[in-house]
Amino acid sequence: MSGLLFNLATFAYAVGLASSAIYFVYRKKPFFDAALVAISIGFGIHTAFLIQRGIATGRCPLIDLRDSLAFFAWAVSLCFFISYVRYRVQALGLFLIPLVALLMLGTFFVRSSPIPEVLRSSWMYFHVLCLALAYGMFFVTFVAGLLYLFQERELKSKKPRTFYYRLPSLDLLDDLFYKFLISGFGFMTLGLMAGIIWAEQKWTNWHTDAKVIAALVTWCIYLALIYLRTSAGWRGKRAAVINVAGFLSVIFTLVSASFLGGLHKF
């Protein structure tokens, strides 16, 4: 049953992505409506998959690498809906849904692995939940930052190309960027605090783990970005560059356990 739900969700996301791409090129509203419906259906089925998976395994589907990729894809989809409801930025789907599809497809190449007994903890479930939501929000800020840089460059060129007219204004992108930055940082802070509380109880020398260090570096980058924006007024290009560095650190944090080892297995 869970396999069927997963495949249906992946198919719905693929239809949504294709419809978004067609809408972005031809600006025909029926295609965007079709994309929104398909992504909504995919998100609903995806949610049902996660619930069914949790019931079938008798645990929260967040610790295993395969399940966590699926949950991260769900978190990115949720961020798309939040951003669309709040800002009506139709172009975001074209950038967010490919990551969802990539994460969903990635689960086919990852084997499920037994969960160490030490990781069966409510603190760990909360830890992974918050970090998945944080990373999904940081991806939105990453996309918004790149779009901001593109829009700014087009304005300065005095000869904006067609792509320019497909995107929202600089002010809207800046507001979207900041709101998701603050929200993502809040969730990351909660996630790190939960992980530290658990680690102090169950894990000696947790502060030397490579993924822990990478996560703390990522947290510091986003903290510096928030500080520079609020106190020094850093916006636009300078903020977007730091944001890119922050998301590259997110990616490194996600994959670091695979080749640096430690208690983290993903």
Long-range contacts (C-beta under 8 A, 24 or more apart in sequence): 1-52, 1-56, 2-49, 2-52, 2-53, 2-56, 5-45, 5-46, 5-48, 5-49, 5-52, 6-49, 6-70, 6-104, 6-107, 8-42, 8-45, 9-42, 9-43, 9-45, 9-46, 9-49, 9-104, 10-42, 10-101, 10-104, 10-105, 11-42, 12-38, 12-39, 12-41, 12-42, 12-45, 13-38, 13-39, 13-42, 13-46, 13-77, 13-97, 13-100, 13-101, 13-104, 14-101, 15-42, 16-42, 16-93, 16-97, 17-93, 17-94, 17-97, 17-98, 17-101, 20-90, 20-93, 20-94, 20-97, 21-94, 23-90, 24-90, 24-91, 24-94, 24-166, 27-166, 32-90, 35-93, 36-84, 36-93, 39-77, 39-80, 39-81, 39-93, 39-97, 40-81, 42-77, 43-74, 43-77, 43-78, 43-81, 46-70, 46-73, 46-74, 46-77, 47-74, 50-74, 59-115, 59-120, 60-125, 60-129, 62-124, 62-125, 62-128, 62-129, 62-132, 63-115, 63-119, 63-120, 63-124, 63-125, 63-128, 64-112, 64-113, 64-115, 65-110, 65-112, 65-113, 65-265, 65-266, 66-107, 66-110, 66-111, 66-112, 67-112, 68-128, 68-132, 68-266, 69-103, 69-104, 69-106, 69-107, 69-110, 70-103, 70-104, 70-107, 71-128, 71-129, 71-132, 72-103, 72-132, 72-135, 72-136, 73-99, 73-100, 73-103, 73-104, 75-132, 75-133, 75-135, 75-136, 76-100, 76-103, 76-136, 76-139, 78-133, 78-136, 79-136, 79-137, 79-139, 79-140, 79-180, 80-140, 83-140, 83-176, 83-180, 86-176, 86-179, 87-168, 87-172, 87-175, 87-176, 89-168, 89-172, 89-173, 89-176, 91-147, 91-166, 91-167, 91-168, 92-140, 92-143, 92-144, 95-143, 95-147, 96-139, 96-140, 96-143, 99-139, 113-265, 116-265, 118-202, 118-203, 118-263, 121-198, 121-202, 123-194, 123-195, 123-197, 123-198, 123-201, 124-194, 124-195, 124-198, 126-190, 126-191, 126-194, 127-191, 127-192, 127-194, 127-195, 127-198, 128-191, 129-191, 130-187, 130-188, 130-190, 130-191, 130-194, 131-187, 131-188, 131-191, 131-192, 131-215, 133-184, 133-187, 134-184, 134-185, 134-186, 134-187, 134-188, 134-191, 135-184, 135-188, 135-250, 135-254, 136-184, 137-180, 137-181, 137-183, 137-184, 137-187, 138-180, 138-181, 138-184, 138-188, 138-222, 138-246, 138-247, 138-250, 139-247, 139-250, 140-176, 140-180, 140-184, 141-177, 141-180, 141-181, 141-184, 141-243, 141-246, 141-247, 142-243, 142-244, 142-246, 142-247, 144-173, 144-176, 144-177, 144-180, 145-177, 145-239, 145-240, 145-243, 145-244, 146-240, 146-244, 147-173, 148-173, 148-174, 148-177, 148-236, 148-240, 149-237, 149-240, 152-236, 152-237, 170-236, 174-235, 174-236, 177-239, 177-240, 177-243, 178-229, 181-222, 181-225, 181-226, 181-229, 181-243, 182-226, 184-222, 185-219, 185-222, 185-223, 185-226, 188-215, 188-218, 188-219, 188-222, 189-219, 192-216, 192-219, 203-263, 206-263, 209-262, 209-263, 209-264, 210-256, 210-257, 210-260, 210-261, 210-262, 210-264, 211-253, 211-256, 211-257, 211-260, 211-262, 211-264, 212-262, 212-264, 214-249, 214-252, 214-253, 214-256, 215-253, 217-249, 217-253, 218-246, 218-249, 218-250, 218-252, 218-253, 221-245, 221-246, 221-249, 222-246
